[in-house]
Amino acid sequence: YAADKRELVEALMQPLTEAFDAAFARCDGRLQNARTANDLTPAYLGLAMELLEAVRVHPDAVLLWLQESRAPAVGARAPIADFNRELTNKTIGLTEAAHKHGLLKKIPANVSALAVIGAVERLLIAYLRDNLFDNPASVVQSLVMLIMEGITG
C-alpha cells in the first residue's frame, strides 16, 4: 500500500530507475577505459542492450514514463520528472565522457544526447504501444549503428 499517489508512482518507477542507474554506471566504466572510437560502439551497445532488458522487464513503468514525462512535474508526476531529469543528465554525462577522450565529433553533448533520447523515446512507443518491431534487439543494434556511423553510405 502507498500513502498517496506520489508514493505509488515512486514505487512503480523504482525498479526501472535502479536498472537504468546500474546500466549507466557500467557504461560509464567502459567509457572511462575507451581509448579509440572503436571502443565506443561496444560500450554504447552494451548500455542499449541492458536498457532494452529493463524495458522488457518493466514495460508498464516505461509506458508510464513516456506518457507522463511531459506533464507538469507536480504531485504524482514529480517522480517521473525526476527520472526523466536523471536520465537526461546521465546521457549527457556519458557523451561528455566520450568527448574527454576526444572520441566524438565536436557536437555539443546536450544536443547529441537529447537527439538520442528523442529517438529512443519514439522507438519505445513504437515497440511497446504500437507493436511495430518483432525483434527489438535488432532495432537497438540499428540505432547504435546509426548514431555511431551515421546514415551516409
C-alpha positions in Angstrom: 0.0 0.0 0.0 1.1 3.6 -0.7 0.3 6.6 1.4 -0.5 8.7 -1.7 -0.3 8.7 -5.5 3.2 10.1 -5.4 4.5 7.3 -3.3 2.8 4.8 -5.6 4.5 6.3 -8.6 7.8 6.2 -6.8 7.3 2.6 -6.1 6.4 1.8 -9.7 9.4 3.7 -11.0 12.0 2.4 -8.5 12.9 -0.9 -10.2 13.2 0.8 -13.6 15.3 3.6 -12.0 17.6 1.0 -10.4 18.1 -0.9 -13.6 18.8 2.2 -15.6 21.2 3.5 -13.0 23.2 0.2 -13.0 23.3 0.1 -16.8 24.6 3.7 -17.0 27.2 3.1 -14.3 28.6 0.1 -16.2 28.6 2.0 -19.5 30.5 4.9 -17.7 33.1 2.4 -16.6 33.5 1.1 -20.1 33.8 4.7 -21.5 36.5 5.5 -18.9 38.6 2.8 -20.5 37.8 3.7 -24.1 40.9 4.8 -26.0 39.7 4.7 -29.6 36.4 5.5 -31.4 36.0 1.7 -32.0 35.8 1.3 -28.2 32.7 3.4 -28.1 30.4 1.2 -30.1 30.6 -1.8 -27.7 30.1 0.5 -24.7 27.0 2.1 -26.1 25.7 -1.1 -27.5 26.1 -2.8 -24.1 24.2 0.1 -22.5 21.4 -0.1 -25.1 21.0 -3.9 -24.6 20.9 -3.5 -20.8 18.3 -0.8 -21.1 16.3 -3.0 -23.5 16.2 -5.7 -20.9 15.0 -3.2 -18.3 12.2 -2.2 -20.8 11.3 -5.8 -21.3 11.1 -6.4 -17.5 9.3 -3.1 -16.7 7.2 -2.2 -19.7 4.4 -0.6 -17.7 6.8 1.7 -15.9 8.4 2.7 -19.2 5.0 3.5 -20.7 4.1 5.5 -17.6 7.3 7.5 -18.0 6.7 8.0 -21.7 3.1 9.1 -21.3 3.6 11.4 -18.2 7.1 12.9 -18.7 5.9 16.0 -20.5 3.2 16.9 -18.0 3.9 19.4 -15.2 6.2 17.9 -12.6 3.9 18.2 -9.6 2.2 15.7 -7.3 2.3 12.1 -8.5 4.2 13.2 -11.7 7.2 14.5 -9.8 8.9 11.1 -9.6 8.6 10.7 -13.3 10.1 14.2 -13.9 12.9 13.2 -11.5 13.5 10.0 -13.5 13.5 12.0 -16.8 15.9 14.6 -15.5 18.3 11.9 -14.2 18.1 10.1 -17.5 18.9 13.2 -19.4 21.8 14.1 -17.1 23.3 10.6 -17.3 23.0 10.6 -21.0 24.7 13.9 -21.3 27.4 12.7 -18.9 28.2 9.7 -21.0 28.5 11.9 -24.0 30.8 14.2 -22.1 33.0 11.3 -21.0 33.5 10.3 -24.6 34.3 13.9 -25.5 37.0 14.0 -22.8 38.9 11.3 -24.7 38.4 13.1 -28.0 36.4 10.2 -29.4 33.3 12.0 -30.7 32.7 14.8 -33.1 32.5 18.3 -31.6 28.7 18.3 -31.4 27.6 19.7 -28.0 26.9 16.9 -25.6 23.5 18.2 -24.8 22.5 18.3 -28.4 23.6 14.8 -29.3 22.3 13.3 -26.1 18.9 14.9 -26.4 18.6 13.8 -30.0 19.3 10.2 -29.0 16.8 10.4 -26.1 14.2 11.7 -28.5 14.8 8.8 -31.0 14.8 6.3 -28.2 11.5 7.6 -26.8 9.8 7.3 -30.2 11.2 3.8 -30.8 10.0 2.7 -27.4 6.5 3.9 -28.1 6.6 2.1 -31.4 7.7 -1.1 -29.7 5.6 -1.0 -26.5 2.4 0.6 -27.6 2.3 0.0 -31.4 4.0 -3.4 -31.5 5.9 -2.3 -34.5 9.1 -4.4 -34.0 9.3 -8.1 -34.0 13.0 -8.1 -33.0 13.7 -5.2 -30.6 17.4 -6.2 -30.2 18.0 -5.6 -33.9 16.3 -2.2 -33.6 18.7 -1.4 -30.7 21.7 -2.5 -32.8 20.5 -0.5 -35.8 20.1 2.7 -33.7 23.5 2.4 -32.2 25.0 1.8 -35.7 23.1 4.9 -37.0 24.4 7.0 -34.1 28.0 5.8 -34.3 28.3 5.5 -38.1 25.8 8.0 -39.4 23.3 7.4 -42.2 25.5 8.2 -45.2 26.7 5.2 -47.2 
